[in-house]
Amino acid sequence: MDMDDDMARQQEGKQGRARAAWVPGAVIVGAGPSGLAAAACLAARGVPATVLEMSDSLASTWRHRTYDRLTLHLPKRFCELPLLPFPRGYPAYPSKDQFVAYLESYAAAAGVAPRFGCRVEEAAFDAGAGAWAVRLAGSGELLLARWLVVATGENAVPRVPDLPGAPRFAGRVLHTCDYKSGEEFAGKKVLVVGCGNSGMEVSLDLRRHGATPSLVVRNTVHVLPREMLGLSTFGIAMALLKLLPVQVVDWILLAAARLALGDTGKLGLRRPKTGPIELKNLTGRTPVLDVGTLGHIKTGKIKVVGAVKEVTQSGVRFADGKEEQFDAIIQATGYRSNVPSWLKDGDDVFTIEGMPRIPFPNGWKGKNGLYTVGFSQRGLLGASADALNIARDIHSQWNDMMSRPGNNIVVLQCNNNAV
């Protein structure tokens, strides 16, 4: 009897579920950009991988949880995944539809075919089998793999903070994951809670469709122009960081931003004491790259307001005691990781919030063949770096395993699908 097959039977007995099946290579959980990048990098090195995706398509968040006007916030050269550039005809800042099309082409070119409709109920390391046991919801199907790559990302689940009094509000309350266009809010007063890139862009989109948006700004925020003198602000920062300390680069960026945008504090957008890049490195908070919102704030067409104390039937009461009526409330409050809900034995890599314990660039590898991609808080650039590191590391172990005398790999069948 093959040793892997024997361990699969042992694992089957432990779980009391459907027969366990060994998966050659790695199991990758998540078919967004991060998971696809990891799978493609492994494929390029000849290492097989099974990509599990709970939704019915790859890049589900980009397809279904983003607003219509969304474009990449950074120039495309900073958002390309390993091994395949964007098509030449793409603009500097591709739209969400163009990015999804790119991901489709990327998966096809790499031969990555995710298994859709596969939600991981639990993944835990089995020391006896020396493998990760990945159980799928519904069918109870159990997969065993030497390596597990967590690629569900930082933005798996909408973060919806409690708004006191929200149930009595007569209007609509929604998260930006359900927002598509300001067209349906034309002529209405809309409160946008959250002043990150999404909150700023949704406010701009609402205004362009004839709505009257108010933007809740509770904390300090760095707003930078997306471009300076025709060049990407991010690109300028990356170039300067190769020559200068981060604090000096932050000083240059803020001086240029003040010249381009003026004193944002006078508009209710107070800046943090820590510079934008240093703050990003320390906390993961991303500076806002202005694409036109600030101009409407300056003219009063987009109103900046303070923290919300509670929601009333017809609007909100702010922390300063003032009340205002609104027709809708949109929560631009971001997303969070879902890793704690399904991953066991990952405490060396993840915090209880499902974020990396070790900061970028060293948080991609854990114990017992556990890897993480897309949690670096460095966007697609960070995910690409993680994917390359993971593929290199697993490939080394794969070669070692394949070179052992008498080793063979058995491809088993699960639910009539090869895995």
Secondary structure, DSSP 8 states (H G I E B T S, - for coil): --HHHHHHHHHHHHHTSS-EEE-SSEEEE--SHHHHHHHHHHHHTT--EEEEESSSSTTHHHHHSS-TT-B-SS-GGGT--TT----TTS-SS-BHHHHHHHHHHHHHHHT---EET--EEEEEEETTTTEEEEEETTT--EEEESEEEE---TTSEE-----TTGGG-SSEEEEGGG---GGGGTT-EEEEE--SHHHHHHHHHHHHTT-EEEEE--S---EEESEETTEEHHHHHHHHHTTS-HHHHHHHHHHHHHHHH--GGGGT----SS-HHHHHHHH----EEESSHHHHHHTTSSEEE--EEEE-SSEEEETTS-EEE-SEEEE---EE--GGGTB-S-TTTB-TTS-BSS-TTS-SB-STTEEE-S-SSSHHHHHHHHHHHHHHHHHHHHHHHHTSTT------EETTEE-
